[in-house]
């Protein structure tokens, strides 16, 4: 590459460096794979999977149930009812049922009580999508029969029945394009962001971190060239790579929807909608480009960047998961949230239900976010760190700065929980909780401290607490139950809790008795989650971030680890309180007690029927409980420094 002359204007220098970087990247087969082939192959697979998934949910579903249940079903229920058991189905009750080879595998088994007063039991194939859909259909049939039974009892008792019991005929009035847009719109934002992160991260690591290791970046910056030109040119290279992946993905989306429409029942999207979705993605691509450039300049070497790539991509894609929730729509408040606002706007545009004002608000907010991100990255990357990289790891560790390792530990735990913990809980909730809490949260925290050479007991703050602080912790944990309800009420206009989410959440615990629930969902999380968050993460990041910074950072991480969008903010606020408690008391046992008491009280009230599922305390009571929890933590004083720290070693005497 020819060095730009000193007299060259800034724009010419940027163009020369950009052309050289772009030619270098296009000669790399990995860049072509990530930038071109991946979007062209991944998006058609997403379209096909979306349509195939929807078609599988339509039924008919094969279930095992007694003849009594078969009599309750109607043709629209799309249920084929067989006798026998789930493992060995018998003859069908319905004489018009299809032959055995056409029925498919039984997906659910219904066990009805001997009388109408007892509960019914449904066993279903929870690891399969059709099994979960069959469960919903079975519940709908039983709910309908229950309403009819209650109406009949009213008549027998001579009491007036409810105002009206109507049999509604449900039909989907949406057009094929609207249904297609809604289905694809739930997944498209996450897929598009994944492609942006994948292509852009590879390019950023190669032309920033890689060139710094190869020495070519230092050679370029030592030439008579404006340092801003180097920064802008490399940022433009990352932007072009990430933007090309996005545009090719949208092009592939349009082509795929048209092709699959020929054989898969009306899956179609119009070109204007796809073009508008691409326009909405542009400022988000700029924001992510600035973030990726900043990361590439901060990692010590290319190997470390590759190690962090998967967790970083998940952290960037996770906010777009809000668009995958069917009960959350674009609002004025959600439009202002980075990443999530654009993801919801893209879904609304693809579905054809977007309001112009809200879409423009989301676009304007994304432009502002992009400008802030570019300004922050520009200031951070114009100094010596862009050339020299981050401080030496040994120098950081000598100062007690393990913040980078703390972030890596959290992202690793998030990745393991996403892939292994969630799967284990789906297969078996008891074993899944043990795997989630012990294997994916507690053990990695202890192993990371041992690998980094940190004193485990001191870093985790495994110190004997004051008895007074233990009492305050128990009371604060009980009072903190008001914090979750208060935050949930405040966020309801922003992120409403779907009814299906509450039913699924409650249904997971129906088969457990109270002692088992307290062990699995109060004591176990109270120990294992605190070891990771208030122990390892707080200990690793406190020196770098300070007390306030580590409270905010660890609290936010605690909210994100719960994955479900309606729970992130309430648990995040609870995480702030728990982190403050460990810093006030100086002992990890304090947040452990608070966490266990908080969870245990919630489950006890729900299981004993003391509080109904939909019952919420009045606003003054919630505010009072929240203030009480904060005040109790403020009263904690911890032990004196001389009691909590080991005695210093005596210096050896000089000869």
GIFEN-V787733 format. One line per field, one symbol per residue. psi: psi as a letter, one per 30 degrees, with the letter a starting at -180 (. if undefined). A space follows every 50 residues. Layout:
psi: ???
//
This chain:
psi: kkkklefkleeeeeeeeeeeeeeeeffjeeeeeeeeeeefeeeeeeeeee eeeeefffalkklkllfeeefflleffhkjklablefikbkkejfgklle ffelkkflkkjllelfflllkjkliffkeeeeeeeeeeeeeeeeeeeeee eeeeeefglkllekjkjkjkkjflleeeeeeeeefefeeeeeeeeeeeee eeeeeefdeeeeefffeeeefflikkeeeeeeeeeeeeeeeeeeeeeeee eeeeeeeeefffghihjkkleeeeeeeeeefefeeeeeeeeeeeeeffke leeeeeefeeeeeeeefefffeffjfgklkleefffkkeeeeeeeeeeee fggkkeeeeeeeeeeeeeeeeeeeeeeeefffaffeefallkeeeeefgg jheeeeeeeeeeeeeeeeeeeeeeeeejeeeeeeeeeeefeeeeeeeeee efgkjeeeefhilklkeeeeeeeeeeeeffffeeeeeeeefefeiljkee eeeeeeffgegkleeeeeeegeeeefeeeeeedfdeeeeefeeefleeee eeeeeeeeeeffekeffeeefeeeeeeeeeeeeefgkffefeeeeeeeee eeeeeeefgfklegkklleeeeeeeeeeeeeeeffkflllefefklklkk kkkk.
//
